Amino acid sequence: MDAVKDPHESSEAIEDPSTAIRAVTARLATARTKGELGKLLACEVQTYSLFDLQIIGGRLNSEIERLPSPYRENIRPHFREQLFGKHHRLLAMEKSGAFNRVHTPITEPDRFRNFCGILDTGCFSWDDQSERNVYFQNPKNRLFSYLIAAFTMFVLDEPGHPVGMPFPGGFTVERRGSDYYCLIRDKEKEITWSICNFCPAKQTEER
């Protein structure tokens, strides 16, 4: 009797995850314009199956549920927008051909190259020791969040965390005119793989 095939198993599953992630990073680093980057990112996220997306969503929900109430309820829609709202927008722009019409250079290309430089480290720096679901430990699924962050921060020039996202103490990610402000923008410098270190938002003045 044939064994039941794992829906997550594919030819990619036998490839060394670090090698695969470095290959993705190398492809992204070739982008010089927002349109080029958008097309590359859309190509990469389309390699994720429905099963992959369900696992990514499951991990996100698991992390949200660990937060205290009522903060958990307040932040839930913002986390979902950050990941899956932007995922939908990326694919919608690709389908419409929008990236073919965008020739604007990537804002702060050095910041973008530095971002690409931390992807391999970031995908393997999560602490999964207490994680029971083996699928939640897949570095490729962690890469997904970085791909979406790259679209948000370097194609859209928006903050990695969406406007309105609340933080403890009553702060939120704000938009003031054409500028964005965030309380934690400069708070995670010791975590070199944090997307906050590459965010276009400015640091909010603490009250």
Residue pairs with C-beta under 8 A, 6 or more apart in sequence:
7 49
7 51
8 49
8 51
8 52
8 55
8 135
8 138
12 20
12 47
12 140
17 123
17 124
17 138
17 139
17 140
18 120
18 124
18 139
20 140
21 119
21 120
21 123
21 139
21 140
21 143
22 120
24 44
24 119
24 143
24 147
25 116
25 117
25 119
25 120
27 40
27 44
28 37
28 40
28 41
28 44
28 116
28 150
29 113
29 116
30 36
30 40
31 37
31 40
31 106
31 112
32 105
32 106
32 109
33 102
33 103
33 104
33 105
33 106
34 99
34 102
34 104
34 105
34 106
34 154
34 155
35 99
35 100
35 101
35 102
35 103
35 104
36 99
37 106
37 112
37 150
37 151
37 154
37 155
38 90
38 93
38 94
38 98
38 99
38 102
38 151
38 155
39 94
39 99
39 100
41 90
41 147
41 150
41 151
41 155
42 90
42 91
42 93
42 94
42 99
44 147
45 87
45 90
45 91
45 144
45 147
45 148
46 91
48 56
48 144
52 140
52 141
52 144
55 135
55 136
55 138
55 141
56 83
56 141
56 144
56 145
57 84
58 133
58 135
58 136
59 133
59 136
59 141
60 79
60 80
60 83
62 133
62 136
63 79
64 72
64 75
64 76
64 79
65 72
67 75
71 166
71 168
74 166
75 165
75 166
78 161
78 162
78 164
78 165
78 166
79 165
81 162
82 148
82 152
82 160
82 161
82 162
82 165
83 144
83 145
83 148
85 162
86 148
86 151
86 152
86 156
87 148
89 151
90 148
90 151
90 155
93 99
102 155
106 112
106 154
107 154
107 157
107 200
108 200
111 198
112 150
112 154
112 198
114 198
115 150
115 153
115 154
115 195
115 198
118 192
118 193
119 143
119 146
119 193
121 192
121 193
122 142
122 146
122 193
123 139
123 140
123 142
123 143
123 146
124 139
125 193
126 142
128 136
128 137
131 137
135 141
146 195
149 160
149 195
149 198
152 158
152 159
152 160
153 159
153 160
153 195
153 198
153 199
153 200
157 200
158 180
158 200
159 173
159 180
159 182
159 199
159 200
159 201
160 195
160 196
160 198
160 199
160 201
161 173
161 182
161 199
162 173
163 172
163 173
163 174
163 175
163 180
164 172
164 173
165 172
165 173
166 172
167 183
167 184
169 183
171 183
171 204
173 180
173 181
173 182
173 201
174 180
174 181
174 182
174 204
175 181
179 202
180 200
180 201
180 202
181 201
181 202
181 203
181 204
182 196
182 199
182 201
182 202
182 203
182 204
183 203
183 204
183 206
184 196
185 196
185 199
185 201
185 202
185 203
185 204
186 196
186 203
187 196
188 194
188 196
188 197
189 197
191 197
